[in-house]
Amino acid sequence: MLGKIQKRIAVIAFFIGLNLALGAYFLTEAKIGIPVPVAQILSRWGVLPQQASSSLEEVVTPRQPLPDLSSPGVIEAINAYRSSRGLAPLATDAKLTAAAEELMALSEKAGYDRGADFEPGALEAALKKSGYTYEWVSHNALTGPVTINSFMTSLLQNREQTETVENEKFEDIGVAASIVTTPEHGELGVVIQLLGKKAAESGSRGRITNQSEVREIPDQEVVDALNAYRDTHGFRALAVNDHLCTYAEKRAADLKAYGGLDGHEGFKKDFEDPDNLPPGIEEYPRAGKFAENLAHQFCKNMQTGESFVAQNGTSLIEWCFDSSTKGHREAQLSPDFRNVCVRHADNMYVVIFAE
């Protein structure tokens, strides 16, 4: 009798051990998100290796990149990029840096307004005040990113900015960089970047080039990026509809008048009275579901919290909207929608979807 019980216990113990061993292997090899408290319990029981706990915690709660924007960091990153292209490094110039800092002070007075951080002629005045005599000077201002990595990503999205950074004629660099807090967008990184080549003769003045910090993205480019994104995920392309464009133009004008994104309040209000729908929606031939996505070219990844400046349709669709936790990604990938239209004003983009 005792022998049978011992055999049964042995069999049960074997299968318990087998399940523990296979379970540990599965939990170690399978890329699944396990809640951190559960992972910690499994680690204490020996089912999950201790070293896996930290990686699981990172999967469940991804860490936001720490702000590291600084003038030396920007210069180092630009020179590292130039080095990767076989170009000579730019020398930090004290006078060019002083001019950049002068422009930063003007930008602060303007509230770090994107695209209008100082008045025309301010750059020439800042260079004259600093005493930098030049054959060539190029200016670029970028607002948004708070990390060096995202700054370089934004900078190199723009073809003109990339060509300037890669230009062999520039020899000097001056940078002013700061992380500020604004009422509208919270924490922002601000970079004023000047690249220059000194004049051969003292006191002479050469050529200045100004680059817009934010490239205006054509509406059709956003539509094309949206359809490419949908195709990648196995969904049909959306057709541009003229009636939706009429309404999208109205919503873009609403946002411009409002002075920023309105959290879809105008969109909701437009549909409150079914008997008094706005132009475009009233004429739309299909009665069904409508949706709206809104984004500024200066946007924030809602999963990491990192700021970013979208310089093309792909980044607006796949970085700004795709990371949203407010249903924007779901709208972009909805199988219910057949038509779309995109319109923009003051760097704010309206995407209207309809069945």
Long-range contacts (C-beta under 8 A, 24 or more apart in sequence): 20-46, 20-47, 23-47, 24-48, 24-49, 27-52, 28-52, 33-59, 33-60, 34-60, 35-60, 36-60, 36-61, 62-303, 62-304, 64-304, 64-305, 64-306, 65-147, 65-149, 65-150, 65-304, 65-306, 66-147, 67-146, 67-147, 67-179, 67-187, 67-189, 68-146, 68-147, 68-148, 69-145, 69-146, 69-147, 69-148, 69-151, 69-177, 69-178, 69-179, 69-189, 69-191, 70-148, 70-177, 71-97, 71-175, 71-176, 71-177, 73-148, 73-177, 74-148, 74-151, 74-175, 74-177, 74-191, 74-193, 75-173, 75-175, 76-148, 77-148, 77-151, 77-152, 78-152, 78-165, 78-173, 78-193, 81-152, 81-156, 81-165, 82-165, 82-166, 85-166, 87-166, 87-168, 88-168, 88-171, 90-170, 90-171, 90-172, 90-173, 90-195, 91-171, 91-172, 91-173, 92-172, 92-173, 92-174, 93-132, 93-172, 93-173, 93-174, 93-196, 94-174, 95-130, 95-131, 95-132, 95-174, 96-127, 96-130, 96-132, 96-137, 96-172, 96-173, 96-174, 96-194, 96-196, 97-174, 97-175, 97-176, 98-129, 98-130, 98-132, 98-174, 99-123, 99-126, 99-127, 99-129, 99-130, 99-132, 99-174, 99-194, 100-126, 100-174, 100-175, 100-176, 100-192, 100-193, 100-194, 101-176, 101-192, 102-126, 102-129, 102-130, 103-139, 103-141, 103-176, 103-192, 104-176, 104-178, 104-190, 104-192, 107-141, 107-190, 107-192, 108-180, 111-182, 112-143, 112-180, 112-182, 112-188, 112-190, 114-143, 114-144, 114-213, 114-214, 114-298, 114-347, 115-212, 115-213, 115-214, 115-347, 117-141, 117-143, 117-192, 123-208, 123-210, 124-205, 124-208, 127-208, 132-174, 132-196, 132-198, 133-198, 133-199, 133-201, 133-202, 133-203, 133-204, 133-205, 134-196, 134-197, 134-198, 134-199, 134-205, 134-206, 134-208, 135-197, 135-198, 135-199, 135-200, 135-204, 135-206, 135-207, 136-169, 136-170, 136-196, 136-197, 136-206, 136-207, 136-209, 137-194, 137-195, 137-196, 137-197, 137-206, 137-207, 137-208, 137-209, 138-164, 138-167, 138-170, 138-194, 138-195, 138-196, 138-208, 138-209, 138-210, 138-211, 139-192, 139-193, 139-194, 139-208, 139-209, 139-210, 139-211, 140-164, 140-191, 140-192, 140-193, 140-211, 140-213, 141-190, 141-191, 141-192, 141-193, 141-213, 142-189, 142-190, 142-191, 142-193, 142-213, 142-309, 143-188, 143-189, 143-190, 143-191, 143-213, 143-298, 143-309, 144-188, 144-189, 144-298, 144-307, 144-308, 144-309, 145-189, 145-306, 145-307, 145-308, 145-309, 146-179, 146-187, 146-188, 146-189, 146-306, 146-307, 147-189, 147-306, 150-306, 150-307, 150-308, 151-189, 151-191, 153-308, 154-308, 154-309, 154-311, 157-215, 157-309, 157-310, 157-311, 157-312, 157-315, 158-211, 158-215, 158-311, 160-211, 161-211, 164-195, 164-209, 164-211, 165-195, 167-195, 169-197, 170-195, 170-196, 170-197, 171-196, 171-197, 171-198, 172-196, 172-197, 172-198, 184-260, 185-298, 185-300, 185-307, 187-307, 188-307, 189-307, 213-309, 214-297, 214-298, 214-309, 214-311, 214-347, 215-311, 215-312, 216-344, 216-347, 217-297, 217-310, 217-311, 217-312, 217-313, 217-316, 217-344, 217-349, 218-313, 219-341, 219-342, 219-343, 219-344, 220-342, 221-312, 221-313, 222-313, 222-316, 222-317, 222-342, 222-344, 222-349, 222-351, 223-313, 223-340, 223-341, 223-342, 224-313, 225-312, 225-313, 225-314, 225-316, 225-317, 225-318, 226-313, 226-317, 226-332, 226-340, 226-342, 226-351, 228-314, 229-314, 229-317, 229-318, 229-322, 229-332, 229-333, 230-332, 230-333, 233-333, 235-333, 235-334, 235-335, 236-335, 236-338, 238-337, 238-338, 238-339, 238-340, 238-353, 239-338, 239-339, 239-340, 240-339, 240-340, 240-341, 241-284, 241-339, 241-340, 241-341, 241-354, 242-341, 243-280, 243-281, 243-283, 243-284, 243-285, 244-280, 244-284, 244-339, 244-340, 244-341, 244-352, 244-354, 245-280, 245-341, 245-343, 246-279, 246-280, 246-283, 247-278, 247-279, 247-280, 247-281, 247-284, 247-341, 247-352, 248-280, 248-341, 248-342, 248-343, 248-350, 248-351, 248-352, 249-280, 249-343, 250-278, 250-279, 250-280, 251-292, 251-343, 251-350, 251-352, 252-343, 252-344, 252-345, 252-348, 252-350, 253-345, 255-294, 255-345, 255-346, 255-348, 255-350, 256-345, 256-346, 256-348, 260-296, 260-348, 261-294, 261-295, 261-296, 261-348, 262-294, 263-294, 264-292, 264-294, 267-292, 284-354, 286-338, 286-354, 286-355, 288-336, 288-354, 288-355, 289-336, 289-337, 289-354, 289-355, 290-352, 290-353, 290-354, 290-355, 291-327, 291-331, 291-334, 291-337, 291-352, 291-353, 291-354, 292-331, 292-350, 292-351, 292-352, 292-353, 293-321, 293-328, 293-331, 293-332, 293-349, 293-350, 293-351, 293-353, 294-348, 294-349, 294-350, 294-351, 295-320, 295-321, 295-328, 295-348, 295-349, 296-347, 296-348, 296-349, 297-347, 297-348, 297-349, 298-347, 302-326, 316-349, 321-351
